Amino acid sequence: MGGRSNKRFVEILAEHFKVSRSRIIIVRGTKSRDKIVQVILEHTPGMPSRG
């Protein structure tokens, strides 16, 4: 998957989970078909804020 594919993948996940794209993080696999993704659904105390 290229950068464009990853961007679209994040957009699809954001739409599905009804969160902003900044709440979707590709943790591992940016250059692979196999991915580990983190979806931040709500702010958790102690979790660093993004943006």
Jmol script that loads the backbone (N, CA, C; Angstrom):
load data "model"
ATOM      1  N   MET A   1       0.848  -1.182   0.000  1.00  0.00           N
ATOM      2  CA  MET A   1       0.000   0.000   0.000  1.00  0.00           C
ATOM      3  C   MET A   1       0.886   1.234   0.000  1.00  0.00           C
ATOM      4  N   GLY A   2       0.511   2.189  -0.773  1.00  0.00           N
ATOM      5  CA  GLY A   2       1.249   3.436  -0.788  1.00  0.00           C
ATOM      6  C   GLY A   2       0.654   4.451   0.160  1.00  0.00           C
ATOM      7  N   GLY A   3       1.234   5.641   0.163  1.00  0.00           N
ATOM      8  CA  GLY A   3       0.750   6.705   1.036  1.00  0.00           C
ATOM      9  C   GLY A   3      -0.700   7.071   0.773  1.00  0.00           C
ATOM     10  N   ARG A   4      -1.078   7.096  -0.512  1.00  0.00           N
ATOM     11  CA  ARG A   4      -2.467   7.418  -0.863  1.00  0.00           C
ATOM     12  C   ARG A   4      -3.433   6.365  -0.345  1.00  0.00           C
ATOM     13  N   SER A   5      -3.022   5.104  -0.449  1.00  0.00           N
ATOM     14  CA  SER A   5      -3.867   4.012   0.041  1.00  0.00           C
ATOM     15  C   SER A   5      -4.031   4.082   1.552  1.00  0.00           C
ATOM     16  N   ASN A   6      -2.944   4.391   2.260  1.00  0.00           N
ATOM     17  CA  ASN A   6      -3.023   4.523   3.717  1.00  0.00           C
ATOM     18  C   ASN A   6      -3.937   5.673   4.097  1.00  0.00           C
ATOM     19  N   LYS A   7      -3.849   6.772   3.368  1.00  0.00           N
ATOM     20  CA  LYS A   7      -4.703   7.928   3.655  1.00  0.00           C
ATOM     21  C   LYS A   7      -6.172   7.548   3.482  1.00  0.00           C
ATOM     22  N   ARG A   8      -6.492   6.854   2.409  1.00  0.00           N
ATOM     23  CA  ARG A   8      -7.878   6.434   2.162  1.00  0.00           C
ATOM     24  C   ARG A   8      -8.339   5.437   3.226  1.00  0.00           C
ATOM     25  N   PHE A   9      -7.448   4.525   3.611  1.00  0.00           N
ATOM     26  CA  PHE A   9      -7.751   3.553   4.657  1.00  0.00           C
ATOM     27  C   PHE A   9      -8.119   4.268   5.958  1.00  0.00           C
ATOM     28  N   VAL A  10      -7.351   5.286   6.330  1.00  0.00           N
ATOM     29  CA  VAL A  10      -7.624   6.069   7.540  1.00  0.00           C
ATOM     30  C   VAL A  10      -8.960   6.797   7.399  1.00  0.00           C
ATOM     31  N   GLU A  11      -9.241   7.345   6.220  1.00  0.00           N
ATOM     32  CA  GLU A  11     -10.521   8.032   5.991  1.00  0.00           C
ATOM     33  C   GLU A  11     -11.699   7.079   6.183  1.00  0.00           C
ATOM     34  N   ILE A  12     -11.585   5.877   5.653  1.00  0.00           N
ATOM     35  CA  ILE A  12     -12.658   4.883   5.774  1.00  0.00           C
ATOM     36  C   ILE A  12     -12.876   4.506   7.238  1.00  0.00           C
ATOM     37  N   LEU A  13     -11.787   4.268   7.964  1.00  0.00           N
ATOM     38  CA  LEU A  13     -11.920   3.928   9.381  1.00  0.00           C
ATOM     39  C   LEU A  13     -12.528   5.083  10.171  1.00  0.00           C
ATOM     40  N   ALA A  14     -12.120   6.308   9.874  1.00  0.00           N
ATOM     41  CA  ALA A  14     -12.657   7.480  10.575  1.00  0.00           C
ATOM     42  C   ALA A  14     -14.159   7.603  10.334  1.00  0.00           C
ATOM     43  N   GLU A  15     -14.587   7.381   9.104  1.00  0.00           N
ATOM     44  CA  GLU A  15     -16.019   7.422   8.798  1.00  0.00           C
ATOM     45  C   GLU A  15     -16.759   6.316   9.553  1.00  0.00           C
ATOM     46  N   HIS A  16     -16.180   5.129   9.558  1.00  0.00           N
ATOM     47  CA  HIS A  16     -16.820   3.985  10.220  1.00  0.00           C
ATOM     48  C   HIS A  16     -16.993   4.223  11.722  1.00  0.00           C
ATOM     49  N   PHE A  17     -15.939   4.701  12.376  1.00  0.00           N
ATOM     50  CA  PHE A  17     -15.976   4.909  13.826  1.00  0.00           C
ATOM     51  C   PHE A  17     -16.500   6.289  14.215  1.00  0.00           C
ATOM     52  N   LYS A  18     -16.807   7.116  13.205  1.00  0.00           N
ATOM     53  CA  LYS A  18     -17.334   8.467  13.435  1.00  0.00           C
ATOM     54  C   LYS A  18     -16.405   9.294  14.328  1.00  0.00           C
ATOM     55  N   VAL A  19     -15.119   9.295  13.948  1.00  0.00           N
ATOM     56  CA  VAL A  19     -14.107  10.094  14.632  1.00  0.00           C
ATOM     57  C   VAL A  19     -13.319  10.860  13.572  1.00  0.00           C
ATOM     58  N   SER A  20     -12.552  11.844  14.003  1.00  0.00           N
ATOM     59  CA  SER A  20     -11.728  12.580  13.048  1.00  0.00           C
ATOM     60  C   SER A  20     -10.546  11.705  12.621  1.00  0.00           C
ATOM     61  N   ARG A  21      -9.986  12.017  11.468  1.00  0.00           N
ATOM     62  CA  ARG A  21      -8.858  11.241  10.952  1.00  0.00           C
ATOM     63  C   ARG A  21      -7.671  11.266  11.909  1.00  0.00           C
ATOM     64  N   SER A  22      -7.537  12.346  12.673  1.00  0.00           N
ATOM     65  CA  SER A  22      -6.413  12.441  13.611  1.00  0.00           C
ATOM     66  C   SER A  22      -6.532  11.442  14.755  1.00  0.00           C
ATOM     67  N   ARG A  23      -7.682  10.818  14.913  1.00  0.00           N
ATOM     68  CA  ARG A  23      -7.900   9.814  15.961  1.00  0.00           C
ATOM     69  C   ARG A  23      -7.560   8.401  15.495  1.00  0.00           C
ATOM     70  N   ILE A  24      -7.140   8.257  14.237  1.00  0.00           N
ATOM     71  CA  ILE A  24      -6.756   6.961  13.681  1.00  0.00           C
ATOM     72  C   ILE A  24      -5.243   6.966  13.491  1.00  0.00           C
ATOM     73  N   ILE A  25      -4.572   5.988  14.077  1.00  0.00           N
ATOM     74  CA  ILE A  25      -3.117   5.917  13.989  1.00  0.00           C
ATOM     75  C   ILE A  25      -2.725   4.551  13.441  1.00  0.00           C
ATOM     76  N   ILE A  26      -1.945   4.532  12.366  1.00  0.00           N
ATOM     77  CA  ILE A  26      -1.381   3.278  11.875  1.00  0.00           C
ATOM     78  C   ILE A  26      -0.121   3.039  12.704  1.00  0.00           C
ATOM     79  N   VAL A  27      -0.203   2.088  13.620  1.00  0.00           N
ATOM     80  CA  VAL A  27       0.887   1.814  14.556  1.00  0.00           C
ATOM     81  C   VAL A  27       2.001   1.043  13.861  1.00  0.00           C
ATOM     82  N   ARG A  28       1.618   0.084  13.046  1.00  0.00           N
ATOM     83  CA  ARG A  28       2.597  -0.739  12.340  1.00  0.00           C
ATOM     84  C   ARG A  28       2.014  -1.138  10.996  1.00  0.00           C
ATOM     85  N   GLY A  29       2.849  -1.152   9.968  1.00  0.00           N
ATOM     86  CA  GLY A  29       2.420  -1.642   8.674  1.00  0.00           C
ATOM     87  C   GLY A  29       2.132  -0.575   7.640  1.00  0.00           C
ATOM     88  N   THR A  30       2.756   0.597   7.766  1.00  0.00           N
ATOM     89  CA  THR A  30       2.489   1.646   6.784  1.00  0.00           C
ATOM     90  C   THR A  30       2.925   1.248   5.375  1.00  0.00           C
ATOM     91  N   LYS A  31       3.861   0.306   5.274  1.00  0.00           N
ATOM     92  CA  LYS A  31       4.339  -0.131   3.957  1.00  0.00           C
ATOM     93  C   LYS A  31       3.944  -1.568   3.655  1.00  0.00           C
ATOM     94  N   SER A  32       2.975  -2.089   4.402  1.00  0.00           N
ATOM     95  CA  SER A  32       2.567  -3.483   4.273  1.00  0.00           C
ATOM     96  C   SER A  32       1.049  -3.577   4.171  1.00  0.00           C
ATOM     97  N   ARG A  33       0.569  -4.699   3.663  1.00  0.00           N
ATOM     98  CA  ARG A  33      -0.879  -4.929   3.639  1.00  0.00           C
ATOM     99  C   ARG A  33      -1.408  -5.231   5.031  1.00  0.00           C
ATOM    100  N   ASP A  34      -0.562  -5.825   5.871  1.00  0.00           N
ATOM    101  CA  ASP A  34      -0.945  -6.148   7.247  1.00  0.00           C
ATOM    102  C   ASP A  34      -0.687  -4.935   8.124  1.00  0.00           C
ATOM    103  N   LYS A  35      -1.700  -4.510   8.862  1.00  0.00           N
ATOM    104  CA  LYS A  35      -1.593  -3.286   9.647  1.00  0.00           C
ATOM    105  C   LYS A  35      -2.077  -3.503  11.067  1.00  0.00           C
ATOM    106  N   ILE A  36      -1.492  -2.739  11.969  1.00  0.00           N
ATOM    107  CA  ILE A  36      -2.000  -2.609  13.332  1.00  0.00           C
ATOM    108  C   ILE A  36      -2.415  -1.157  13.457  1.00  0.00           C
ATOM    109  N   VAL A  37      -3.677  -0.957  13.829  1.00  0.00           N
ATOM    110  CA  VAL A  37      -4.255   0.387  13.853  1.00  0.00           C
ATOM    111  C   VAL A  37      -4.784   0.684  15.249  1.00  0.00           C
ATOM    112  N   GLN A  38      -4.557   1.915  15.703  1.00  0.00           N
ATOM    113  CA  GLN A  38      -5.118   2.377  16.970  1.00  0.00           C
ATOM    114  C   GLN A  38      -6.203   3.394  16.655  1.00  0.00           C
ATOM    115  N   VAL A  39      -7.378   3.202  17.262  1.00  0.00           N
ATOM    116  CA  VAL A  39      -8.488   4.138  17.108  1.00  0.00           C
ATOM    117  C   VAL A  39      -8.752   4.748  18.478  1.00  0.00           C
ATOM    118  N   ILE A  40      -8.576   6.053  18.591  1.00  0.00           N
ATOM    119  CA  ILE A  40      -8.806   6.744  19.856  1.00  0.00           C
ATOM    120  C   ILE A  40     -10.249   7.226  19.851  1.00  0.00           C
ATOM    121  N   LEU A  41     -11.090   6.566  20.652  1.00  0.00           N
ATOM    122  CA  LEU A  41     -12.510   6.886  20.668  1.00  0.00           C
ATOM    123  C   LEU A  41     -12.839   8.006  21.639  1.00  0.00           C
ATOM    124  N   GLU A  42     -12.092   8.121  22.723  1.00  0.00           N
ATOM    125  CA  GLU A  42     -12.318   9.200  23.682  1.00  0.00           C
ATOM    126  C   GLU A  42     -11.010   9.481  24.399  1.00  0.00           C
ATOM    127  N   HIS A  43     -10.922  10.632  25.014  1.00  0.00           N
ATOM    128  CA  HIS A  43      -9.703  10.994  25.730  1.00  0.00           C
ATOM    129  C   HIS A  43      -9.625  10.206  27.030  1.00  0.00           C
ATOM    130  N   THR A  44      -8.495   9.571  27.257  1.00  0.00           N
ATOM    131  CA  THR A  44      -8.253   8.827  28.475  1.00  0.00           C
ATOM    132  C   THR A  44      -7.197   9.565  29.283  1.00  0.00           C
ATOM    133  N   PRO A  45      -7.422   9.791  30.579  1.00  0.00           N
ATOM    134  CA  PRO A  45      -6.407  10.474  31.394  1.00  0.00           C
ATOM    135  C   PRO A  45      -5.053   9.786  31.276  1.00  0.00           C
ATOM    136  N   GLY A  46      -4.019  10.576  31.101  1.00  0.00           N
ATOM    137  CA  GLY A  46      -2.677  10.034  30.955  1.00  0.00           C
ATOM    138  C   GLY A  46      -2.291   9.768  29.519  1.00  0.00           C
ATOM    139  N   MET A  47      -3.263   9.766  28.609  1.00  0.00           N
ATOM    140  CA  MET A  47      -2.982   9.554  27.197  1.00  0.00           C
ATOM    141  C   MET A  47      -2.583  10.892  26.583  1.00  0.00           C
ATOM    142  N   PRO A  48      -1.479  10.927  25.850  1.00  0.00           N
ATOM    143  CA  PRO A  48      -1.090  12.200  25.234  1.00  0.00           C
ATOM    144  C   PRO A  48      -2.137  12.664  24.228  1.00  0.00           C
ATOM    145  N   SER A  49      -2.405  13.946  24.213  1.00  0.00           N
ATOM    146  CA  SER A  49      -3.376  14.478  23.249  1.00  0.00           C
ATOM    147  C   SER A  49      -2.701  14.620  21.900  1.00  0.00           C
ATOM    148  N   ARG A  50      -3.483  14.475  20.849  1.00  0.00           N
ATOM    149  CA  ARG A  50      -2.968  14.602  19.480  1.00  0.00           C
ATOM    150  C   ARG A  50      -3.631  15.808  18.848  1.00  0.00           C
ATOM    151  N   GLY A  51      -2.841  16.856  18.674  1.00  0.00           N
ATOM    152  CA  GLY A  51      -3.345  18.026  17.972  1.00  0.00           C
ATOM    153  C   GLY A  51      -3.899  18.996  18.893  1.00  0.00           C
TER     154      GLY A  51
END
end "model"
wireframe off; spacefill off
backbone 0.3
color backbone group
